[in-house]
């Protein structure tokens, strides 16, 4: 439960309650399937939901880095069309598909790991758009980790792009 990510939404004190399920399945040594279901209820009594399916193929098996082509499809419904982003962005109906690349430098077991992806999407009755995501993890000591991440979309009037930085302490 959090405020919507827009200036007008903050001024109107609109909150978003979100329920999400992220599931990752490894199919053999090279194929990974990811499915996501996300639904949001807004305090102005609007609702949206989206289901996304993503398939990645591990094209390289280097110990230093990995590259994976990906395909992704999604279907979403909302109670109102707010693609103008006032007071927040919501689509009444979405059918989209895309393809891209994931690049991983390092691994979860190493001191440093960077995961980035770039995907271009086509959406029914809408302009094509791109998505860029990334996450960097650096383990300073056994109990301290620096994290940084971003998620950027090139959808017109979509002001929900995210940049974040944090430090995690794991006391054992």
TORBANU-594807 format. One record per atom (N, C-alpha, C): residue in three letters; atom name; x negated, y, z negated; residue number from 1. Coordinates in Angstrom, 1 decimal, padded with zeros to 4 digits, always signed. Example, Ala and Ser with C-alpha at 12.3 -4.5 7.8 and 13.67 -1.06 7.14 Angstrom:
   residu   atome     east    north       up   num
      Ala       N   -013.2   -005.7   -007.8     1
      Ala      CA   -012.3   -004.5   -007.8     1
      Ala       C   -013.2   -003.3   -007.8     1
      Ser       N   -012.8   -002.2   -007.1     2
      Ser      CA   -013.7   -001.1   -007.1     2
      Ser       C   -012.9   +000.0   -007.9     2
//
This chain:
   residu   atome     east    north       up   num
      Unk       N   -000.9   -001.2   +000.0     1
      Unk      CA   +000.0   +000.0   +000.0     1
      Unk       C   -000.9   +001.2   +000.0     1
      Unk       N   -000.8   +002.1   +001.0     2
      Unk      CA   -001.7   +003.2   +001.1     2
      Unk       C   -001.0   +004.3   +002.0     2
      Unk       N   -001.5   +005.6   +001.9     3
      Unk      CA   -001.0   +006.6   +002.8     3
      Unk       C   -001.3   +006.3   +004.3     3
      Unk       N   -000.4   +006.7   +005.2     4
      Unk      CA   -000.7   +006.5   +006.6     4
      Unk       C   -001.9   +007.4   +007.0     4
      Unk       N   -002.6   +007.0   +008.0     5
      Unk      CA   -003.9   +007.6   +008.4     5
      Unk       C   -003.6   +008.7   +009.5     5
      Unk       N   -002.9   +009.8   +009.1     6
      Unk      CA   -002.7   +010.9   +009.9     6
      Unk       C   -002.4   +012.1   +009.0     6
      Unk       N   -002.8   +013.3   +009.5     7
      Unk      CA   -002.5   +014.5   +008.8     7
      Unk       C   -001.0   +014.7   +008.5     7
      Unk       N   -000.2   +014.7   +009.6     8
      Unk      CA   +001.3   +014.8   +009.4     8
      Unk       C   +001.8   +013.8   +008.4     8
      Unk       N   +001.3   +012.6   +008.5     9
      Unk      CA   +001.8   +011.5   +007.6     9
      Unk       C   +001.5   +011.8   +006.1     9
      Unk       N   +000.3   +012.4   +005.9    10
      Unk      CA   -000.1   +012.8   +004.5    10
      Unk       C   +000.8   +013.9   +004.0    10
      Unk       N   +001.0   +014.9   +004.9    11
      Unk      CA   +001.8   +016.1   +004.5    11
      Unk       C   +003.2   +015.6   +004.2    11
      Unk       N   +003.8   +014.7   +005.0    12
      Unk      CA   +005.1   +014.2   +004.7    12
      Unk       C   +005.2   +013.1   +003.6    12
      Unk       N   +004.0   +012.7   +003.1    13
      Unk      CA   +003.8   +011.7   +002.0    13
      Unk       C   +004.4   +010.4   +002.4    13
      Unk       N   +004.1   +009.9   +003.6    14
      Unk      CA   +004.5   +008.6   +004.1    14
      Unk       C   +003.5   +007.6   +003.8    14
      Unk       N   +004.0   +006.5   +003.2    15
      Unk      CA   +003.1   +005.4   +002.8    15
      Unk       C   +003.3   +004.2   +003.7    15
      Unk       N   +002.3   +003.4   +003.8    16
      Unk      CA   +002.4   +002.2   +004.6    16
      Unk       C   +002.1   +001.0   +003.6    16
      Unk       N   +003.0   +000.0   +003.7    17
      Unk      CA   +002.7   -001.3   +002.9    17
      Unk       C   +002.5   -002.3   +004.0    17
      Unk       N   +001.3   -003.0   +003.9    18
      Unk      CA   +000.9   -003.9   +005.0    18
      Unk       C   +000.7   -005.3   +004.5    18
      Unk       N   +001.1   -006.2   +005.3    19
      Unk      CA   +000.8   -007.6   +005.0    19
      Unk       C   +000.1   -008.2   +006.2    19
      Unk       N   -001.1   -008.8   +006.0    20
      Unk      CA   -001.9   -009.3   +007.1    20
      Unk       C   -002.4   -010.7   +006.8    20
      Unk       N   -002.5   -011.5   +007.9    21
      Unk      CA   -003.0   -012.9   +007.8    21
      Unk       C   -004.0   -013.0   +008.9    21
      Unk       N   -005.3   -013.3   +008.5    22
      Unk      CA   -006.4   -013.5   +009.5    22
      Unk       C   -006.9   -014.9   +009.4    22
      Unk       N   -006.9   -015.6   +010.5    23
      Unk      CA   -007.2   -017.1   +010.5    23
      Unk       C   -008.3   -017.3   +011.5    23
      Unk       N   -009.4   -017.9   +011.1    24
      Unk      CA   -010.5   -018.2   +012.0    24
      Unk       C   -010.7   -019.7   +012.1    24
      Unk       N   -010.7   -020.3   +013.3    25
      Unk      CA   -010.9   -021.7   +013.4    25
      Unk       C   -012.1   -022.0   +014.4    25
      Unk       N   -013.0   -022.8   +013.9    26
      Unk      CA   -014.1   -023.2   +014.8    26
      Unk       C   -013.7   -024.5   +015.5    26
      Unk       N   -013.8   -024.5   +016.9    27
      Unk      CA   -013.5   -025.6   +017.7    27
      Unk       C   -014.7   -026.1   +018.3    27
      Unk       N   -015.3   -027.1   +017.8    28
      Unk      CA   -016.6   -027.6   +018.3    28
      Unk       C   -017.7   -026.6   +017.9    28
      Unk       N   -018.9   -026.7   +018.6    29
      Unk      CA   -020.0   -025.9   +018.2    29
      Unk       C   -020.0   -024.5   +018.9    29
      Unk       N   -019.2   -024.3   +019.9    30
      Unk      CA   -019.3   -023.1   +020.7    30
      Unk       C   -018.0   -022.2   +020.8    30
      Unk       N   -016.8   -022.8   +020.4    31
      Unk      CA   -015.6   -022.0   +020.6    31
      Unk       C   -015.0   -021.7   +019.2    31
      Unk       N   -014.6   -020.4   +019.1    32
      Unk      CA   -013.9   -019.9   +017.9    32
      Unk       C   -012.6   -019.3   +018.3    32
      Unk       N   -011.6   -019.7   +017.6    33
      Unk      CA   -010.2   -019.1   +017.8    33
      Unk       C   -009.9   -018.3   +016.5    33
      Unk       N   -009.4   -017.1   +016.8    34
      Unk      CA   -009.0   -016.2   +015.7    34
      Unk       C   -007.5   -015.8   +016.0    34
      Unk       N   -006.7   -016.0   +015.0    35
      Unk      CA   -005.3   -015.5   +015.1    35
      Unk       C   -005.0   -014.5   +013.9    35
      Unk       N   -004.3   -013.5   +014.3    36
      Unk      CA   -004.0   -012.5   +013.3    36
      Unk       C   -002.5   -012.1   +013.4    36
      Unk       N   -001.9   -012.0   +012.2    37
      Unk      CA   -000.5   -011.5   +012.1    37
      Unk       C   -000.5   -010.4   +011.2    37
      Unk       N   +000.0   -009.2   +011.6    38
      Unk      CA   +000.0   -008.0   +010.7    38
      Unk       C   +001.4   -007.4   +010.8    38
      Unk       N   +002.0   -007.0   +009.7    39
      Unk      CA   +003.2   -006.3   +009.7    39
      Unk       C   +003.1   -005.2   +008.7    39
      Unk       N   +003.8   -004.1   +009.0    40
      Unk      CA   +003.7   -002.9   +008.1    40
      Unk       C   +005.1   -002.3   +007.9    40
      Unk       N   +005.4   -001.9   +006.7    41
      Unk      CA   +006.6   -001.2   +006.4    41
      Unk       C   +006.2   +000.2   +006.0    41
      Unk       N   +006.8   +001.2   +006.5    42
      Unk      CA   +006.5   +002.6   +006.2    42
      Unk       C   +007.6   +003.2   +005.3    42
      Unk       N   +007.2   +004.1   +004.5    43
      Unk      CA   +008.2   +004.6   +003.5    43
      Unk       C   +009.3   +005.5   +004.1    43
      Unk       N   +009.1   +005.8   +005.4    44
      Unk      CA   +010.2   +006.5   +006.1    44
      Unk       C   +011.2   +005.5   +006.8    44
      Unk       N   +011.1   +004.2   +006.3    45
      Unk      CA   +012.0   +003.1   +006.7    45
      Unk       C   +011.7   +002.6   +008.1    45
      Unk       N   +010.5   +002.7   +008.6    46
      Unk      CA   +010.2   +002.1   +009.9    46
      Unk       C   +009.4   +000.9   +009.7    46
      Unk       N   +009.3   +000.0   +010.6    47
      Unk      CA   +008.6   -001.3   +010.5    47
      Unk       C   +008.0   -001.7   +011.8    47
      Unk       N   +006.8   -002.3   +011.8    48
      Unk      CA   +006.2   -002.9   +013.0    48
      Unk       C   +005.5   -004.2   +012.6    48
      Unk       N   +005.2   -005.0   +013.7    49
      Unk      CA   +004.5   -006.3   +013.5    49
      Unk       C   +003.8   -006.6   +014.8    49
      Unk       N   +002.7   -007.2   +014.7    50
      Unk      CA   +001.9   -007.6   +015.8    50
      Unk       C   +001.2   -009.0   +015.6    50
      Unk       N   +001.2   -009.8   +016.6    51
      Unk      CA   +000.5   -011.1   +016.6    51
      Unk       C   -000.6   -011.1   +017.6    51
      Unk       N   -001.8   -011.5   +017.2    52
      Unk      CA   -002.9   -011.4   +018.1    52
      Unk       C   -003.6   -012.7   +018.1    52
      Unk       N   -004.0   -013.2   +019.3    53
      Unk      CA   -004.8   -014.4   +019.5    53
      Unk       C   -006.1   -014.1   +020.2    53
      Unk       N   -007.2   -014.6   +019.7    54
      Unk      CA   -008.5   -014.2   +020.3    54
      Unk       C   -009.3   -015.5   +020.4    54
      Unk       N   -010.0   -015.7   +021.5    55
      Unk      CA   -010.9   -016.8   +021.8    55
      Unk       C   -012.3   -016.4   +022.1    55
      Unk       N   -013.3   -016.9   +021.4    56
      Unk      CA   -014.7   -016.5   +021.7    56
      Unk       C   -015.4   -017.8   +022.1    56
      Unk       N   -016.4   -017.6   +023.0    57
      Unk      CA   -017.2   -018.7   +023.4    57
      Unk       C   -018.7   -018.3   +023.2    57
      Unk       N   -019.4   -019.1   +022.4    58
      Unk      CA   -020.8   -018.8   +022.0    58
      Unk       C   -021.7   -019.2   +023.2    58
      Unk       N   -022.1   -018.1   +023.9    59
      Unk      CA   -022.9   -018.3   +025.2    59
      Unk       C   -024.4   -018.5   +024.9    59
      Unk       N   -024.9   -018.0   +023.7    60
      Unk      CA   -026.3   -018.2   +023.4    60
      Unk       C   -026.4   -018.9   +022.0    60
      Unk       N   -027.5   -019.6   +021.8    61
      Unk      CA   -027.7   -020.2   +020.5    61
      Unk       C   -029.0   -019.9   +019.9    61
      Unk       N   -029.4   -018.7   +020.0    62
      Unk      CA   -030.7   -018.2   +019.5    62
      Unk       C   -030.6   -018.0   +018.0    62
      Unk       N   -031.7   -018.2   +017.3    63
      Unk      CA   -031.7   -017.9   +015.8    63
      Unk       C   -031.8   -016.4   +015.5    63
      Unk       N   -032.1   -015.6   +016.5    64
      Unk      CA   -032.2   -014.1   +016.3    64
      Unk       C   -030.9   -013.4   +016.6    64
      Unk       N   -030.3   -013.8   +017.8    65
      Unk      CA   -029.0   -013.1   +018.1    65
      Unk       C   -028.1   -014.1   +018.9    65
      Unk       N   -026.8   -013.7   +019.0    66
      Unk      CA   -025.8   -014.5   +019.7    66
      Unk       C   -025.0   -013.5   +020.5    66
      Unk       N   -024.6   -014.0   +021.7    67
      Unk      CA   -023.6   -013.3   +022.6    67
      Unk       C   -022.5   -014.2   +022.9    67
      Unk       N   -021.3   -013.6   +022.7    68
      Unk      CA   -020.0   -014.4   +023.0    68
      Unk       C   -019.1   -013.6   +023.8    68
      Unk       N   -018.7   -014.1   +025.0    69
      Unk      CA   -017.6   -013.5   +025.7    69
      Unk       C   -016.3   -013.8   +025.0    69
      Unk       N   -015.3   -012.9   +025.1    70
      Unk      CA   -014.0   -013.2   +024.4    70
      Unk       C   -012.9   -012.7   +025.3    70
      Unk       N   -011.7   -013.4   +025.0    71
      Unk      CA   -010.4   -012.9   +025.6    71
      Unk       C   -009.5   -012.8   +024.4    71
      Unk       N   -008.6   -011.8   +024.5    72
      Unk      CA   -007.7   -011.5   +023.4    72
      Unk       C   -006.3   -011.1   +024.0    72
      Unk       N   -005.2   -011.6   +023.3    73
      Unk      CA   -003.9   -011.3   +023.7    73
      Unk       C   -003.1   -010.9   +022.5    73
      Unk       N   -002.1   -010.0   +022.7    74
      Unk      CA   -001.3   -009.6   +021.6    74
      Unk       C   +000.1   -009.2   +022.0    74
      Unk       N   +001.0   -009.3   +021.0    75
      Unk      CA   +002.4   -009.0   +021.3    75
      Unk       C   +002.9   -008.3   +020.0    75
      Unk       N   +003.5   -007.1   +020.1    76
      Unk      CA   +004.0   -006.4   +019.0    76
      Unk       C   +005.3   -005.7   +019.2    76
      Unk       N   +006.0   -005.6   +018.1    77
      Unk      CA   +007.3   -004.9   +018.1    77
      Unk       C   +007.3   -003.9   +017.0    77
      Unk       N   +008.0   -002.7   +017.2    78
      Unk      CA   +008.2   -001.7   +016.2    78
      Unk       C   +009.6   -001.2   +016.3    78
      Unk       N   +010.0   -000.5   +015.2    79
      Unk      CA   +011.4   -000.1   +015.2    79
      Unk       C   +011.6   +001.3   +015.9    79
      Unk       N   +010.5   +001.9   +016.3    80
      Unk      CA   +010.6   +003.2   +016.9    80
      Unk       C   +009.3   +003.4   +017.8    80
      Unk       N   +009.4   +004.2   +018.8    81
      Unk      CA   +008.2   +004.5   +019.7    81
      Unk       C   +007.6   +005.8   +019.2    81
      Unk       N   +006.4   +005.8   +018.7    82
      Unk      CA   +005.7   +007.0   +018.2    82
      Unk       C   +004.3   +007.0   +018.8    82
      Unk       N   +004.3   +006.8   +020.1    83
      Unk      CA   +003.0   +006.8   +020.8    83
      Unk       C   +002.4   +008.3   +020.8    83
      Unk       N   +003.2   +009.3   +020.5    84
      Unk      CA   +002.7   +010.6   +020.4    84
      Unk       C   +002.0   +010.9   +019.1    84
      Unk       N   +002.0   +009.9   +018.2    85
      Unk      CA   +001.3   +009.9   +016.9    85
      Unk       C   +001.9   +010.8   +015.9    85
      Unk       N   +003.1   +011.2   +016.0    86
      Unk      CA   +003.7   +012.1   +015.0    86
      Unk       C   +004.8   +011.3   +014.3    86
      Unk       N   +004.8   +011.2   +013.0    87
      Unk      CA   +003.8   +011.5   +012.0    87
      Unk       C   +002.7   +010.4   +011.9    87
      Unk       N   +002.8   +009.3   +012.6    88
      Unk      CA   +001.8   +008.3   +012.7    88
      Unk       C   +002.0   +007.5   +014.0    88
      Unk       N   +001.1   +006.7   +014.4    89
      Unk      CA   +001.2   +006.0   +015.7    89
      Unk       C   +001.9   +004.7   +015.5    89
      Unk       N   +002.9   +004.4   +016.4    90
      Unk      CA   +003.6   +003.1   +016.4    90
      Unk       C   +004.2   +002.9   +017.8    90
      Unk       N   +004.2   +001.7   +018.2    91
      Unk      CA   +004.7   +001.3   +019.6    91
      Unk       C   +006.0   +000.5   +019.3    91
      Unk       N   +007.0   +000.8   +020.1    92
      Unk      CA   +008.2   +000.0   +020.0    92
      Unk       C   +008.1   -001.4   +020.6    92
      Unk       N   +007.3   -001.5   +021.6    93
      Unk      CA   +007.0   -002.9   +022.2    93
      Unk       C   +005.6   -002.8   +022.8    93
      Unk       N   +004.8   -003.9   +022.5    94
      Unk      CA   +003.4   -004.0   +023.0    94
      Unk       C   +003.2   -005.4   +023.5    94
      Unk       N   +002.7   -005.5   +024.8    95
      Unk      CA   +002.1   -006.7   +025.3    95
      Unk       C   +000.8   -006.3   +025.9    95
      Unk       N   -000.3   -006.9   +025.4    96
      Unk      CA   -001.6   -006.5   +025.8    96
      Unk       C   -002.5   -007.7   +026.0    96
      Unk       N   -003.5   -007.5   +026.8    97
      Unk      CA   -004.6   -008.5   +026.9    97
      Unk       C   -005.9   -007.9   +027.3    97
      Unk       N   -007.0   -008.5   +026.9    98
      Unk      CA   -008.3   -007.9   +027.1    98
      Unk       C   -009.4   -008.9   +027.2    98
      Unk       N   -010.5   -008.5   +027.6    99
      Unk      CA   -011.7   -009.3   +027.6    99
      Unk       C   -012.9   -008.4   +027.2    99
      Unk       N   -013.9   -009.1   +026.6   100
      Unk      CA   -015.1   -008.3   +026.2   100
      Unk       C   -016.2   -009.2   +025.8   100
      Unk       N   -017.1   -008.6   +025.0   101
      Unk      CA   -018.3   -009.3   +024.5   101
      Unk       C   -018.5   -009.0   +023.0   101
      Unk       N   -019.0   -010.0   +022.3   102
      Unk      CA   -019.4   -009.9   +020.9   102
      Unk       C   -020.9   -010.1   +020.9   102
      Unk       N   -021.6   -009.3   +020.1   103
      Unk      CA   -023.0   -009.4   +020.0   103
      Unk       C   -023.3   -009.5   +018.5   103
      Unk       N   -024.1   -010.5   +018.1   104
      Unk      CA   -024.5   -010.7   +016.7   104
      Unk       C   -026.0   -010.7   +016.6   104
      Unk       N   -026.5   -009.9   +015.7   105
      Unk      CA   -027.9   -009.9   +015.4   105
      Unk       C   -028.1   -010.3   +014.0   105
      Unk       N   -029.0   -011.3   +013.8   106
      Unk      CA   -029.1   -011.9   +012.4   106
      Unk       C   -028.1   -012.9   +012.1   106
      Unk       N   -027.9   -013.3   +010.9   107
      Unk      CA   -026.9   -014.3   +010.5   107
      Unk       C   -026.4   -014.0   +009.1   107
      Unk       N   -025.4   -014.7   +008.6   108
      Unk      CA   -024.9   -014.5   +007.3   108
      Unk       C   -025.9   -014.9   +006.2   108
      Unk       N   -026.8   -015.8   +006.6   109
      Unk      CA   -027.9   -016.2   +005.7   109
      Unk       C   -029.1   -015.3   +005.6   109
      Unk       N   -029.2   -014.4   +006.6   110
      Unk      CA   -030.4   -013.6   +006.7   110
      Unk       C   -030.2   -012.3   +005.8   110
      Unk       N   -031.2   -011.5   +005.7   111
      Unk      CA   -031.2   -010.3   +004.9   111
      Unk       C   -030.3   -009.2   +005.7   111
      Unk       N   -030.3   -009.3   +007.0   112
      Unk      CA   -029.7   -008.3   +007.8   112
      Unk       C   -028.8   -009.0   +008.8   112
      Unk       N   -027.6   -008.4   +009.0   113
      Unk      CA   -026.7   -008.9   +010.1   113
      Unk       C   -025.9   -007.8   +010.6   113
      Unk       N   -025.8   -007.7   +012.0   114
      Unk      CA   -025.0   -006.7   +012.7   114
      Unk       C   -024.1   -007.5   +013.6   114
      Unk       N   -022.8   -007.2   +013.6   115
      Unk      CA   -021.8   -007.8   +014.5   115
      Unk       C   -021.1   -006.6   +015.2   115
      Unk       N   -021.2   -006.6   +016.5   116
      Unk      CA   -020.4   -005.6   +017.3   116
      Unk       C   -019.7   -006.3   +018.4   116
      Unk       N   -018.6   -005.6   +018.8   117
      Unk      CA   -017.9   -006.1   +020.0   117
      Unk       C   -017.3   -004.9   +020.8   117
      Unk       N   -017.2   -005.1   +022.1   118
      Unk      CA   -016.6   -004.1   +022.9   118
      Unk       C   -015.6   -004.9   +023.8   118
      Unk       N   -014.4   -004.4   +023.9   119
      Unk      CA   -013.3   -005.0   +024.6   119
      Unk       C   -012.5   -004.0   +025.4   119
      Unk       N   -012.2   -004.3   +026.7   120
      Unk      CA   -011.3   -003.5   +027.4   120
      Unk       C   -010.0   -004.2   +027.6   120
      Unk       N   -008.9   -003.4   +027.3   121
      Unk      CA   -007.5   -004.0   +027.3   121
      Unk       C   -006.7   -003.4   +028.4   121
      Unk       N   -005.7   -004.2   +028.9   122
      Unk      CA   -004.6   -003.7   +029.7   122
      Unk       C   -003.4   -003.9   +028.9   122
      Unk       N   -002.4   -003.0   +029.0   123
      Unk      CA   -001.2   -003.1   +028.2   123
      Unk       C   +000.0   -002.8   +029.2   123
      Unk       N   +001.0   -003.6   +029.1   124
      Unk      CA   +002.1   -003.4   +030.0   124
      Unk       C   +002.7   -002.0   +029.9   124
      Unk       N   +002.9   -001.3   +031.0   125
      Unk      CA   +003.5   +000.0   +031.1   125
      Unk       C   +002.7   +001.1   +030.3   125
      Unk       N   +001.4   +000.8   +030.1   126
      Unk      CA   +000.5   +001.8   +029.4   126
      Unk       C   -000.8   +001.9   +030.1   126
      Unk       N   -001.6   +002.9   +029.8   127
      Unk      CA   -002.9   +003.0   +030.4   127
      Unk       C   -003.9   +002.0   +029.7   127
      Unk       N   -004.9   +001.6   +030.4   128
      Unk      CA   -005.9   +000.7   +029.9   128
      Unk       C   -006.6   +001.4   +028.7   128
      Unk       N   -007.1   +000.7   +027.8   129
      Unk      CA   -007.9   +001.3   +026.7   129
      Unk       C   -009.0   +000.4   +026.3   129
      Unk       N   -009.9   +000.9   +025.5   130
      Unk      CA   -011.0   +000.1   +025.0   130
      Unk       C   -011.1   +000.1   +023.5   130
      Unk       N   -011.7   -000.9   +022.9   131
      Unk      CA   -011.9   -001.0   +021.5   131
      Unk       C   -013.3   -001.4   +021.2   131
      Unk       N   -013.9   -000.6   +020.3   132
      Unk      CA   -015.3   -000.9   +019.9   132
      Unk       C   -015.3   -001.1   +018.3   132
      Unk       N   -015.9   -002.2   +017.9   133
      Unk      CA   -015.9   -002.5   +016.5   133
      Unk       C   -017.4   -002.9   +016.1   133
      Unk       N   -017.7   -002.7   +014.9   134
      Unk      CA   -019.0   -003.1   +014.4   134
      Unk       C   -019.1   -003.2   +012.9   134
      Unk       N   -020.0   -004.0   +012.4   135
      Unk      CA   -020.2   -004.1   +011.0   135
      Unk       C   -021.7   -004.5   +010.8   135
      Unk       N   -022.3   -003.8   +009.8   136
      Unk      CA   -023.7   -004.0   +009.5   136
      Unk       C   -023.8   -004.4   +008.0   136
      Unk       N   -024.5   -005.4   +007.7   137
      Unk      CA   -024.6   -005.9   +006.3   137
      Unk       C   -026.1   -006.0   +006.1   137
      Unk       N   -026.6   -005.4   +005.0   138
      Unk      CA   -028.0   -005.4   +004.6   138
      Unk       C   -028.1   -005.8   +003.1   138
      Unk       N   -028.7   -007.0   +002.8   139
      Unk      CA   -028.8   -007.4   +001.5   139
      Unk       C   -030.1   -006.9   +000.9   139
      Unk       N   -030.0   -005.9   -000.1   140
      Unk      CA   -031.2   -005.3   -000.6   140
      Unk       C   -031.9   -006.2   -001.6   140
      Unk       N   -031.1   -006.7   -002.5   141
      Unk      CA   -031.6   -007.7   -003.6   141
      Unk       C   -030.5   -008.8   -003.6   141
      Unk       N   -030.7   -009.7   -004.5   142
      Unk      CA   -029.8   -010.8   -004.7   142
      Unk       C   -028.4   -010.3   -005.1   142
      Unk       N   -028.3   -009.2   -005.7   143
      Unk      CA   -027.1   -008.7   -006.2   143
      Unk       C   -026.6   -007.4   -005.6   143
      Unk       N   -027.3   -006.9   -004.6   144
      Unk      CA   -026.8   -005.6   -004.0   144
      Unk       C   -026.8   -005.7   -002.5   144
      Unk       N   -025.7   -005.2   -001.9   145
      Unk      CA   -025.5   -005.3   -000.4   145
      Unk       C   -025.0   -004.0   +000.1   145
      Unk       N   -025.6   -003.4   +001.2   146
      Unk      CA   -025.0   -002.3   +001.8   146
      Unk       C   -024.2   -002.7   +003.0   146
      Unk       N   -023.0   -002.1   +003.2   147
      Unk      CA   -022.1   -002.4   +004.3   147
      Unk       C   -021.8   -001.2   +005.0   147
      Unk       N   -021.7   -001.2   +006.3   148
      Unk      CA   -021.2   -000.1   +007.1   148
      Unk       C   -020.4   -000.7   +008.3   148
      Unk       N   -019.3   +000.0   +008.7   149
      Unk      CA   -018.5   -000.6   +009.7   149
      Unk       C   -017.7   +000.5   +010.5   149
      Unk       N   -017.3   +000.2   +011.6   150
      Unk      CA   -016.5   +001.1   +012.4   150
      Unk       C   -015.5   +000.4   +013.3   150
      Unk       N   -014.4   +001.1   +013.7   151
      Unk      CA   -013.4   +000.5   +014.6   151
      Unk       C   -012.9   +001.7   +015.4   151
      Unk       N   -013.1   +001.8   +016.7   152
      Unk      CA   -012.7   +002.9   +017.5   152
      Unk       C   -011.9   +002.4   +018.7   152
      Unk       N   -010.8   +003.1   +018.9   153
      Unk      CA   -009.9   +002.8   +020.0   153
      Unk       C   -009.8   +004.0   +020.9   153
      Unk       N   -009.7   +003.8   +022.2   154
      Unk      CA   -009.6   +005.0   +023.2   154
      Unk       C   -008.1   +005.2   +023.6   154
      Unk       N   -007.2   +004.8   +022.8   155
      Unk      CA   -005.7   +005.0   +023.1   155
      Unk       C   -005.4   +006.5   +022.9   155
      Unk       N   -004.7   +007.1   +023.8   156
      Unk      CA   -004.3   +008.5   +023.7   156
      Unk       C   -003.5   +008.6   +022.4   156
      Unk       N   -003.8   +009.6   +021.6   157
      Unk      CA   -003.1   +010.0   +020.4   157
      Unk       C   -003.2   +009.0   +019.3   157
      Unk       N   -004.1   +008.0   +019.4   158
      Unk      CA   -004.2   +007.0   +018.4   158
      Unk       C   -005.3   +007.4   +017.4   158
      Unk       N   -004.9   +008.0   +016.3   159
      Unk      CA   -005.8   +008.6   +015.4   159
      Unk       C   -006.1   +007.7   +014.2   159
      Unk       N   -006.2   +006.4   +014.4   160
      Unk      CA   -006.5   +005.5   +013.3   160
      Unk       C   -007.9   +004.9   +013.4   160
      Unk       N   -008.8   +005.6   +014.0   161
      Unk      CA   -010.2   +005.1   +014.1   161
      Unk       C   -010.8   +005.2   +012.7   161
      Unk       N   -011.7   +004.2   +012.4   162
      Unk      CA   -012.2   +004.0   +011.1   162
      Unk       C   -013.7   +004.0   +011.1   162
      Unk       N   -014.4   +004.7   +010.2   163
      Unk      CA   -015.8   +004.7   +009.9   163
      Unk       C   -015.9   +004.5   +008.4   163
      Unk       N   -016.7   +003.5   +007.9   164
      Unk      CA   -016.8   +003.3   +006.5   164
      Unk       C   -018.2   +002.9   +006.1   164
      Unk       N   -018.6   +003.2   +004.9   165
      Unk      CA   -019.9   +002.8   +004.4   165
      Unk       C   -019.7   +002.5   +002.9   165
      Unk       N   -020.3   +001.4   +002.4   166
      Unk      CA   -020.2   +001.0   +001.0   166
      Unk       C   -021.4   +000.2   +000.5   166
      Unk       N   -021.4   +000.1   -000.8   167
      Unk      CA   -022.4   -000.7   -001.5   167
      Unk       C   -021.7   -001.6   -002.4   167
      Unk       N   -022.1   -002.9   -002.3   168
      Unk      CA   -021.5   -003.9   -003.2   168
      Unk       C   -022.5   -004.5   -004.1   168
      Unk       N   -022.1   -004.6   -005.4   169
      Unk      CA   -022.9   -005.2   -006.4   169
      Unk       C   -022.3   -006.5   -006.8   169
      Unk       N   -023.0   -007.6   -006.7   170
      Unk      CA   -022.6   -008.9   -007.2   170
      Unk       C   -023.3   -009.3   -008.4   170
      Unk       N   -022.7   -009.2   -009.5   171
      Unk      CA   -023.4   -009.6   -010.8   171
      Unk       C   -023.1   -011.0   -011.0   171
      Unk       N   -024.2   -011.8   -011.2   172
      Unk      CA   -024.1   -013.2   -011.4   172
      Unk       C   -024.4   -013.6   -012.8   172
//
